């Protein structure tokens, strides 16, 4: 199995777990599913996404935002 395929599968499992726990996930300002996040990562080989974690008052993850960033060349 190609290394990037394994990486995408792991990302999907991670995000699916968050989704099952009720964590809100957003991509570029819009609600997104784990599948949409993985597809976006697959399409953007020359750039990436920065994660922003939002915690509730108890310190539990309540939201995860993905924002597109350009890689330095």
C-alpha positions as CSV (number, residue, x, y, z in Angstrom):
1,X,0.0,0.0,0.0
2,X,1.5,3.4,-1.0
3,X,2.5,5.5,2.0
4,X,0.1,8.4,1.2
5,X,-2.8,6.0,0.9
6,X,-2.1,4.7,4.4
7,X,-1.8,8.3,5.6
8,X,-5.2,9.2,4.1
9,X,-6.8,6.2,5.7
10,X,-5.4,7.1,9.1
11,X,-6.6,10.7,8.7
12,X,-10.1,9.4,7.8
13,X,-10.2,7.1,10.9
14,X,-9.0,10.0,13.1
15,X,-11.7,12.4,11.8
16,X,-14.4,9.8,11.8
17,X,-13.7,9.2,15.5
18,X,-14.0,12.9,16.2
19,X,-17.2,13.1,14.2
20,X,-18.7,10.2,16.2
21,X,-17.8,12.1,19.4
22,X,-19.8,15.1,18.2
23,X,-16.8,17.3,17.3
24,X,-17.7,19.9,14.7
25,X,-15.4,19.8,11.7
26,X,-15.0,22.6,9.2
27,X,-13.0,23.1,6.0
28,X,-12.3,26.6,4.7
29,X,-15.2,28.1,6.7
30,X,-17.8,25.4,5.8
31,X,-19.0,22.3,7.7
32,X,-17.2,19.2,6.3
33,X,-17.3,15.4,6.6
34,X,-14.2,13.3,7.1
35,X,-14.4,12.2,3.5
36,X,-14.4,15.8,2.3
37,X,-11.4,16.6,4.4
38,X,-9.4,13.6,3.1
39,X,-10.4,14.4,-0.5
40,X,-9.2,18.0,-0.1
41,X,-5.8,16.7,1.3
42,X,-5.5,14.4,-1.7
43,X,-6.1,17.1,-4.2
44,X,-3.7,19.7,-2.7
45,X,-0.3,18.0,-3.1
46,X,1.6,21.3,-3.4
47,X,0.0,22.8,-0.3
48,X,-1.6,21.8,3.0
49,X,-4.0,22.5,5.7
50,X,-3.4,24.0,9.2
51,X,-5.5,22.6,12.0
52,X,-7.1,24.8,14.5
53,X,-8.4,23.0,17.6
54,X,-11.2,24.6,19.7
55,X,-11.7,23.3,23.2
56,X,-14.7,23.7,25.5
57,X,-14.5,25.0,29.1
58,X,-13.6,21.5,30.3
59,X,-10.7,21.2,27.9
60,X,-12.4,18.7,25.6
61,X,-12.2,19.1,21.8
62,X,-15.4,20.7,20.5
63,X,-14.4,21.8,17.0
64,X,-11.7,21.3,14.5
65,X,-11.0,23.8,11.7
66,X,-8.9,23.1,8.6
67,X,-7.5,26.2,6.8
68,X,-5.6,26.0,3.5
69,X,-2.0,27.2,3.6
70,X,0.6,27.5,0.9
71,X,3.9,25.6,1.4
72,X,7.0,27.7,1.1
73,X,9.0,27.1,-2.0
